[in-house]
Amino acid sequence: MSQPPGSISPAKPQLPAAKRKPSREEAEAAVRTLLAWMGDDPARPGLANTPRRVVDAYRELFSGYDADPAAELARTFEDVSGYSDMVLLRDVRLESHCEHHIAPFSGVAHVAYLPDRRVVGLSRLARVVDIFARRLQVQESLTAEIGETIQQALSPRGVAVVIRATHRCMALHDVRQPAATMETAHFTGVFRDDPHWRQRFLDSVRTQGA
């Protein structure tokens, strides 16, 4: 076991110095404002506790802002008995929200890396996916953030990430395509530069109906 040298944490989203995080009371007041803007009465019995419930739900849905994905990869293992092939974690379920409409999107992530001495527990890779998913972003940046964080933390020979997801906003707007699936990919190292490794990864995640 070893700790990677140096700091590997990417810049965590921070509020500007002149800003402060609103209090829970302010967050609940904002929900009441939205309810009134929609045309309902926030004080009626059916909505009286809605602001509290919404804030509780948002705290869980966006808990990724309070976690450091790179820290999940800090504990690594070097005794891999000469293993030098691809490590692939497939079908990691993710639930996220886009930054444009705070509309949900969900799907699966496939993550692989080619070790260079260090490996990490597979559950840690899933945690990295989950932490980034529990923040507002677009799918493209989510895919890149996962890949670059693993690359920085483990210094492998390469990282590959593919995400396939359906977006609720595709059903809400004029396009009316709720079943449309978006696929994004991010490659570093040998997966970016060597067609053999990239194709091997893609073939692996596209088998068995993945």
Stockholm file with secondary structure:
# STOCKHOLM 1.0

chainA/1-210         MSQPPGSISPAKPQLPAAKRKPSREEAEAAVRTLLAWMGDDPARPGLANTPRRVVDAYRELFSGYDADPAAELARTFEDVSGYSDMVLLRDVRLESHCEHHIAPFSGVAHVAYLPDRRVVGLSRLARVVDIFARRLQVQESLTAEIGETIQQALSPRGVAVVIRATHRCMALHDVRQPAATMETAHFTGVFRDDPHWRQRFLDSVRTQGA
#=GR chainA/1-210 SS CBCCSSCCCCCCCCCCTTCCCCCHHHHHHHHHHHHHHHTCCTTSTTTTTHHHHHHHHHHHHTGGGGSCGGGGGSCBBCCCTTCCSCEEEEEEEEEEEETTTCCEEEEEEEEEEECSSCBCCHHHHHHHHHHHHTSEECHHHHHHHHHHHHHHHHCCSEEEEEEEEEETHHHHSTTCCTTCEEEEEEEEHHHHHCHHHHHHHHHHHTGGGC
#=GC SS_cons         CBCCSSCCCCCCCCCCTTCCCCCHHHHHHHHHHHHHHHTCCTTSTTTTTHHHHHHHHHHHHTGGGGSCGGGGGSCBBCCCTTCCSCEEEEEEEEEEEETTTCCEEEEEEEEEEECSSCBCCHHHHHHHHHHHHTSEECHHHHHHHHHHHHHHHHCCSEEEEEEEEEETHHHHSTTCCTTCEEEEEEEEHHHHHCHHHHHHHHHHHTGGGC
//
